[in-house]
Amino acid sequence: MHRTRVRVVEGALDANDTIAQANRADFDRAGVAVVNLMSAPGAGKTTLLERALPGLAGVRVGVLEGDVAGSFDADRLSRLHLTVTQLNTDQGFGGECHLDANMVRSALPEVPLGEIDLLVIENVGNLVCPAEFRVGEDARAMVCSVTEGEDKPLKYPLMFRACELVIINKIDLIPHLEVDLELLLANLDAVNPGVPRILTSARTGEGVDALRGWLVGVATRERAPA
Amino acid sequence: MHRTRVRVVEGALDANDTIAQANRADFDRAGVAVVNLMSAPGAGKTTLLERALPGLAGVRVGVLEGDVAGSFDADRLSRLHLTVTQLNTDQGFGGECHLDANMVRSALPEVPLGEIDLLVIENVGNLVCPAEFRVGEDARAMVCSVTEGEDKPLKYPLMFRACELVIINKIDLIPHLEVDLELLLANLDAVNPGVPRILTSARTGEGVDALRGWLVGVATRERAPA
């Protein structure tokens, strides 16, 4: 007598997560650590990268720039002699407000994984959808500018929860704002208690060394199997 | 002999536009003008409304607050004794990064159209998707903070093209920034030549009268048929 064997597939992945795992496997084979960097428009991601990336001693860095249109940030970063790849969401992707795993995968042939140790993916400026799509990264970080006000963690909780590092940027402007930094940090702890945070000013350089340290840590950490 | 008559439907609307027209018909019947106000997170939409709306002589104003989560902005505005309705996109709408016509329609039973002349819809903070969805509004306006940098019109061109007014906010901070206002305005003209713009500081009140004038103009303009 034959018994019908039914194989039960548990934890089935959606298409995005399936492709994210394929990306991750490619990154692992190449020995490349990947950071997915997110923020609202104009929070200072590119300027922070301009300050932090040239000083990463011993770590070869590449950047994958996600934008709806144009290559303004990629052009800025390429002046630093970094390996920069531009990924636009308005060509073939319908003007998407975020990167997803498939978009990143479509860009990988243009990313020289064999020549870098760390890939920073600068996501489209948006506090909502980028947090919903894993792209195969090792770590997610976000930049929140103090000019955006204290309430952003409460209004966009998924983004602030999705990250393992929150960079509070433009702190040189605090004397000129009515923002309450302590309240901002309390709101951050309300949605993601104890999440590591670095206070930075891309303009004065404050906190940039700490950001470099975090990036080197991601680049050199023991990696979990994909 | 019978001839088969084929009716050709041209300019068929997608579902969003069909519902936007239904919203617009309801607004028209009630004699309510509607402004769809958009920006990146933290550009200052709510603070501008706090400053501008109480001074709108002779125009009864309501606000429909769009947020992913919470009612922080609605709570702030309700202190001004405005008619405020909160619409959250995370309950039933999957945490959407924008308002669409159907979401607005679902909120209309809670908006007292018979008691107001002008409805300001404060969209979710996002420079991409809100520009893609008409909600039945008469006019679209956006707020761009000078802290976001000069390049935003070039990086998010659809948003800057979709609006008939661009409000450049937080101009009191210009002395403390490296931003080039003339370049920001030139970039704006590159994507939407000659679009009306108002320079504002919600903190000092500069430009708030001009914004009030624009709102009154929308509220009292001759309305095109839906």
Interface residues (C-beta under 8 A of the other chain):
Chain A: A40 P41 G42 D67 V68 A69 G70 F72 G95 E96 C97 V124 G125 N126 L127 V128 C129 E132 S145 T147 E148 G149 D151 K152 L154 K155 Y156 P157 L158 K170 L173 H176 L177 E178 R203
Chain B: A40 P41 G42 D67 V68 A69 G70 F72 G95 E96 C97 V124 G125 N126 L127 V128 C129 E132 S145 T147 E148 G149 D151 K152 L154 K155 Y156 P157 L158 K170 L173 H176 L177 E178 R203
